[in-house]
Amino acid sequence: MSDAPTAGHLGGEEILALKFAAHRQLARWSKKPTLSPDQHAQRIALKSAVGVLQDHAFADGCELRASKAGRAR
């Protein structure tokens, strides 16, 4: 298997990099006395995403798929 990432797939190392970057941004925001409404919403979404990425099912990577337009979450 090639080391090159395939479209729509994140490897284990990429998952680790995303978690690292997310934790770093959350740490930055934790040091700010106030956040803008957009930053607050992004912080909530980022914390949720990190929670999902902590699942051991993603340790070796995952496949990403675009959601269909108009589809409820």
C-alpha positions as CSV (number, residue, x, y, z in Angstrom):
1,M,0.0,0.0,0.0
2,S,1.2,3.5,-0.8
3,D,2.0,6.1,1.8
4,A,0.2,8.7,-0.2
5,P,-3.2,9.6,1.3
6,T,-6.2,8.7,-0.9
7,A,-9.0,11.2,-1.4
8,G,-11.6,10.9,1.3
9,H,-9.4,8.9,3.7
10,L,-7.5,9.9,6.8
11,G,-4.8,7.6,8.1
12,G,-3.9,7.1,11.8
13,E,-1.1,9.7,11.6
14,E,-3.5,12.2,10.1
15,I,-6.1,11.6,12.9
16,L,-3.3,12.2,15.5
17,A,-2.4,15.4,13.7
18,L,-6.0,16.6,13.7
19,K,-6.4,15.8,17.4
20,F,-3.1,17.6,18.2
21,A,-4.2,20.7,16.3
22,A,-7.6,20.7,17.8
23,H,-6.3,20.4,21.4
24,R,-3.8,23.3,20.6
25,Q,-6.6,25.5,19.3
26,L,-8.8,24.7,22.3
27,A,-5.9,25.6,24.6
28,R,-5.6,28.9,22.9
29,W,-9.3,29.7,23.3
30,S,-9.2,28.6,26.9
31,K,-6.7,31.4,27.6
32,K,-8.9,34.1,26.0
33,P,-11.2,36.0,28.5
34,T,-14.0,36.2,26.0
35,L,-14.8,34.6,22.7
36,S,-16.8,35.9,19.8
37,P,-20.1,34.1,19.1
38,D,-18.5,32.5,16.1
39,Q,-15.5,31.4,18.1
40,H,-17.8,30.0,20.8
41,A,-19.7,28.0,18.3
42,Q,-16.5,26.7,16.7
43,R,-15.1,25.8,20.1
44,I,-18.2,23.7,20.8
45,A,-18.0,22.0,17.4
46,L,-14.2,21.4,17.8
47,K,-14.7,19.8,21.3
48,S,-17.4,17.5,19.8
49,A,-15.1,16.5,16.9
50,V,-12.2,15.7,19.3
51,G,-14.6,13.6,21.3
52,V,-15.5,11.6,18.2
53,L,-11.8,11.3,17.1
54,Q,-10.9,9.9,20.6
55,D,-12.9,6.7,19.7
56,H,-10.4,3.8,19.3
57,A,-12.3,2.9,16.1
58,F,-10.5,5.8,14.4
59,A,-7.0,4.8,15.6
60,D,-6.0,3.4,12.2
61,G,-7.8,6.0,10.2
62,C,-11.2,6.5,8.6
63,E,-13.0,7.2,5.4
64,L,-14.7,10.5,4.9
65,R,-17.9,11.0,2.9
66,A,-19.6,14.2,2.0
67,S,-23.1,14.5,3.4
68,K,-25.9,14.7,0.8
69,A,-27.4,18.2,0.3
70,G,-30.6,18.8,2.2
71,R,-30.0,15.8,4.5
72,A,-30.9,16.4,8.1
73,R,-28.1,15.7,10.6
